[in-house]
């Protein structure tokens, strides 16, 4: 490699800026991919302890201009404007506190350090012009906003929030007729979905779903594509389809119990009691029909295939809908699982993990009401779909680059694709059992931050990942290495406050990442206490290349 090529491939920030200004760049991908060099140089390398208002921080809007949070009583929405991490006032506070070149500033007893930790949130976010909306009031005062649910619509113009409350009413007898697959082993709640216009600062519509069971945490029970909103009911085993028009819900249909042309026709079951046999849902009928048509009657394995079909008939008849995802406006991915038996009781102190339930992945078209594909949980064909179309199935994109969120699991699968395809059939099925459960993909539950891209940085997935799920705190800082050179680029100092032992209370850490800037908020929870840290870029910080625990490649 000559000096010219070395200069083009330099990781020095000054060289990268000069190369971009001169127009010289290595032969290869376009400008969007050359931004990776800047992400590797400008990193959230400084950690500062901070104090925050009495709120539960949720996440940034897709464009990064706002931060949404919930009040401490979980009945109000707070929206803070993001001012950035490069203000002169913040620089003056850091200079007065003598932050210097350290990677982790904890502060000390002097007033300048205390002023930095106590006011850094006010310098980065506009707390004086905070939008506060009281959502749960009046008739909905019994409800509280779920802290782990929020979905942005129309590139962040609207945000969908969910409030829930307990309900004690019995399920109506007629519901057992209208919803033959009704799964009444679940606790029922009442839900109110709010559509909030973040530009106008007002509630545009509400949707009430009394006495239902929806997987609200981490957006599992709600899927969004464009203006289409799908809400899955685990209790009634159906999917409510809505369209959001000018911030208002427009009911489309209910998918699941019966075909579209029979929804308005009455059902005469007669006297309903525990011995009454109700018809299975039309989706299950189509699943059975699809599987039956897949059997080649003239094939050498026809007899065995028919036996397997009859053997699986009862499983399909009683399986329950657990997860779903809108792939596009006309295609649904449904994941069915084995219905728990009445004797399946999980012990409080289980000595072994419960067995994984049988699963069935079903692709269903909404317009034609047809099942177009059915895969078992060990299907190699489904593994190929996960391998080649995972990014397309991700239902969130970066507004800056258009990239899908990075998945460490999917990255490792793609890196070993040749080994997987050359593996024996048994190993392929083992890989399918491991990776197929990664779909359906939860809506907007992954961050698009470039600093968690697994193809750029190497880090331990068990400590932090693009998923918004909290992770267990470690005894050492989280190290991020440049994947090409293995050099340490930055650390997130989120060490556990207590020694990690079997008897100690588990300490968790959640990360709120800005969509594209080098800024991350970490929230550590130990019992009922929270501690907050901000991780952002500081040009004076020197990242040491000390011997640390290596991370898997």
Buried (B, 14 or more C-beta within 10 A) or exposed (E): EEEEEEEBBBBEBEBBEEBBEEEEBEEEEEEEEBBBBBBBBBBBBBBBBBEBBEBBBBBBBBBBEBBBBBBEEBBBBBBBBBBBBEEEEBBEBBEBBEBEEBBBBEBEEEEBBBBBBEBBBBBBBBBEEBBEBEBBEEEBEEBBBBBBBBBBBBEBBBBBBBBBBEBEEEBEEEEBBBBBBBBEEEEBBBBBBBBBBBEEEEBBBBBEBEBBBBBBBBBBBBBBBEBBBBBBBBBBBBBBBBBBEEBEBEEBEBBBBBEEEEEEEEEEBEEEEEEEEBEBBBBBBBBBEBBEEEBEEEEEEEEEBEEEBEEBEEEBBBBBBBBBBBBEEEBBBBBBBBBBEEEEEEEEEEEEEEEEBBBBBBBBEBEEBEBEBBBBBBBBEBBBBBBEEBBEBBBBBBBBBEBBBBBBBBBBBBEEEEEBEEBEEEEBBEBBBEBBBBBBBBBBBBBBBBBBBBEBBBBBBEBBBBBBBBBEBBEBBBBBBBBEEEEBBBBBBBBBEEEEEEEEEEBBBBBBBBBBBBBBBBBBBBEEEEBBBBBBBBEEBEBEEEEBEEBEE
